[in-house]
Amino acid sequence: MEKKQRESWGSRMGFIMAAAGSAVGLGNIWRFPYMAGSNGGSAFIIIYLVFALVIGISVMVGEFAIGRRTQLAAVGAYKSINKNWTFAGVLGVLSAFFIMGFYPVVGGWASAYILKSFTGLLSNPAAIGDVFGAFITSSVEPVVWMLIFLAANILIVAKGIAGGIEKAGKILMPTLFALLILIAIRSITLPGAGAGLEFLFKPDFSEVTGQTFLAALGQAFFSLSLGMGCMMTYGSYLNKSENLPNNALIVTLLDTSVALLAGIAIFPALFAFGMEPAQGAGLVFVVVPQIFAEMGSLGVVFSAIFFIALTVAALTSSVSLLEVVVAYLMDQRGWARVKAVYTAGGIMVVTGILSSLSMGTLSGFKLLGVGIFDFFDILTDKIFLAIGGMLLAIFIGWFVKREDLEDELTNGGTVKFGLFNIWYALMKFVIPLAVLVVAVMGIISIEQTGLMIFGLGVIVVLALFSKKL
Ligand code: PFF
């Protein structure tokens, strides 16, 4: 059978937008502020930045290189270089599945808030927190929104790379950026905003524990879409003439600046309103409407646009998660794109419903001590992604030929990558060790021991049995 030409990105800008679209998502705007809020603010942010800018960027360069070199998505990429490493790719596909177990739920919340902006959410600012609590714990409304969000994913990914994902990212990412700047300006100019800026930028390391490091590392990987073969998959659609380290730098800088901007948009306002920084998953859904509530009808429009942008940011990320699973089914199983999308999407409908219900109706049901939503979230963010990133670094440092890497990263010697030796040493020695130390420190101090043992067990089982996949 003749080999089909691999799909590729329509343009350079298209790739950057799609990769940045994958990176920038709920992780930056919903998750980053609440992680920062519940881990003490600025010390967490500094640790997160160091992880993102040193470990994150290096791992991203590595994922792009392996993806483009092999022209295969995660599982195939590992497998084609070394069969024993197939499990690391499979772990990535599993991570994508698990993240898709909770991500569409929050994507659904964001979509629902577009409509809620118009239907009186802002008219009673004091009730905004209660409205959020009542909404996410109810058993029909958030499920319906989750399904709408998931359906959008399925339609986009079914259309294929250049057609769907690329177009959606190109238009809506800049909108989001502009809106965040607007909200940030409003937030810092509120009376009493100074305390929020202090919380963001004046570090207090006395509260830092092993947990803080693990949370910051997990957040860095999650936010940059690393440690699960997503950027590898995107890299496999990348043109041979692109400069990989430059692309990784641009995507990382865009991603971290959006996270910081989200922090600047939220915390000054939060302190100005006298609210609690450690209030968890509701943060963005409670603070942002409150900022807009006092702006009258203009606020309603801004709030709606904000949640449209958040929904789209979430969508450009979740399509990349679905794409990881779909690319695996296509590359390794020979499935047609549409069949792969509908099958994977169908399973995600089930996990999404369970996850959404775990906020209310099923809140009594625990898996290894946590609800279903948290099960998917903690397992990926605290274990799978960090270990996935570490495995990639070990793989690159010890199992891929140095000359091949140099060749790929310099496009066969045609572009310069002056930091190659430093990058290589980071991948070979520093990152595996650093992730190991952080993971051990974090894992031994984590409350959910059962969950940790389960997560590590899954990785070991995959390592032992996944050669056939
Ligand atoms: N980076 C995305 C976000 O910050 O929302 C989430 C994500 C997408 C994680 C794709 C992992 C991934 F492969």
Residues whose N, C-alpha, C, O or C-beta is under 5 A from the ligand:
A	BS01	PFF	S22 A23 V24 G25 L26 G27 N28 F222 S223 L224 S225 L226 M228 C230 S317 S320 L321
